[in-house]
Amino acid sequence: MRRAFGRASCLILLVLVGCHKLNYEKSESLSPGETKTYTVEAPKGDQKVRVVARSSEGPVSVYLVLQHEAQAVEAAITGGHTPPKDKVLAGAEKQNEVTLDATVPAKNEFTVIVGGASKKTTITVKVTEM
């Protein structure tokens, strides 16, 4: 009887762990010429996400991209260019506070990229499911 209960408890726990809502938050410093990337696991189904980013000391650029596009987008930002629109799910340039909403396709990791600071700043990035 105890074993059956223990197995059932583990199974319920595994199901609940797999059903948690997306809620990620990180704060760190960002220097001029630097980018920060935050990659999130692929959702099982299409997932609507919201990214809120804040900069304490000046404007930054923030992009939400599929992970396989992150390298190209990061290179554009580092080079002082705007990334091609077809590589970005959502983005905003040179703002102190940004809110981005987008739908991430099923089974695709996604990445938030922050860069373009003109002076050292502290950024806070929060990613949640809508």
GIBEL-V804499 format. One record per backbone hydrogen bond with DSSP energy under -0.5 kcal/mol. NH is the residue of the N-H (numbers start at 1). CO is the residue of the C=O. E is the energy in kcal/mol with one decimal. If there is no record, write none. Layout:
nh=NH co=CO e=E
nh=NH co=CO e=E
This chain:
nh=5 co=1 e=-2.1
nh=6 co=2 e=-2.7
nh=7 co=3 e=-2.7
nh=8 co=4 e=-2.3
nh=9 co=5 e=-2.5
nh=10 co=6 e=-2.1
nh=11 co=7 e=-2.4
nh=12 co=8 e=-2.4
nh=13 co=9 e=-2.3
nh=14 co=10 e=-2.5
nh=15 co=11 e=-2.1
nh=16 co=12 e=-2.4
nh=17 co=13 e=-2.5
nh=18 co=14 e=-1.7
nh=19 co=15 e=-0.5
nh=19 co=16 e=-1.0
nh=20 co=17 e=-1.1
nh=24 co=127 e=-2.9
nh=26 co=125 e=-2.2
nh=28 co=123 e=-2.1
nh=30 co=121 e=-3.0
nh=33 co=117 e=-0.5
nh=34 co=31 e=-1.9
nh=36 co=114 e=-2.5
nh=38 co=112 e=-2.2
nh=40 co=110 e=-3.2
nh=43 co=108 e=-0.6
nh=47 co=104 e=-2.6
nh=49 co=47 e=-0.5
nh=49 co=102 e=-3.1
nh=50 co=128 e=-2.8
nh=51 co=100 e=-2.9
nh=52 co=126 e=-2.7
nh=53 co=98 e=-2.4
nh=54 co=124 e=-2.3
nh=55 co=96 e=-2.6
nh=56 co=122 e=-2.2
nh=60 co=95 e=-2.3
nh=61 co=115 e=-3.4
nh=62 co=92 e=-2.7
nh=63 co=113 e=-2.4
nh=64 co=90 e=-3.1
nh=65 co=63 e=-0.5
nh=65 co=111 e=-2.8
nh=67 co=109 e=-2.7
nh=69 co=66 e=-2.2
nh=70 co=66 e=-0.6
nh=70 co=67 e=-1.3
nh=73 co=69 e=-2.1
nh=74 co=70 e=-3.0
nh=75 co=71 e=-2.1
nh=76 co=72 e=-1.8
nh=77 co=73 e=-2.3
nh=78 co=74 e=-2.7
nh=79 co=75 e=-1.8
nh=80 co=77 e=-1.8
nh=81 co=76 e=-3.1
nh=87 co=84 e=-1.9
nh=88 co=85 e=-1.3
nh=89 co=64 e=-2.5
nh=90 co=64 e=-1.5
nh=92 co=62 e=-2.3
nh=95 co=60 e=-2.4
nh=98 co=53 e=-2.8
nh=100 co=51 e=-2.9
nh=102 co=49 e=-2.0
nh=104 co=47 e=-3.4
nh=104 co=102 e=-0.6
nh=105 co=103 e=-0.5
nh=107 co=43 e=-3.6
nh=108 co=105 e=-1.0
nh=110 co=40 e=-1.6
nh=111 co=65 e=-3.2
nh=112 co=38 e=-2.5
nh=113 co=63 e=-2.8
nh=113 co=111 e=-0.5
nh=114 co=36 e=-2.7
nh=115 co=61 e=-2.2
nh=118 co=59 e=-0.5
nh=121 co=30 e=-2.3
nh=123 co=28 e=-3.1
nh=123 co=121 e=-0.5
nh=124 co=54 e=-2.2
nh=125 co=26 e=-2.9
nh=126 co=52 e=-2.6
nh=127 co=24 e=-2.8
nh=128 co=50 e=-2.5
nh=129 co=22 e=-1.5
nh=130 co=48 e=-2.8
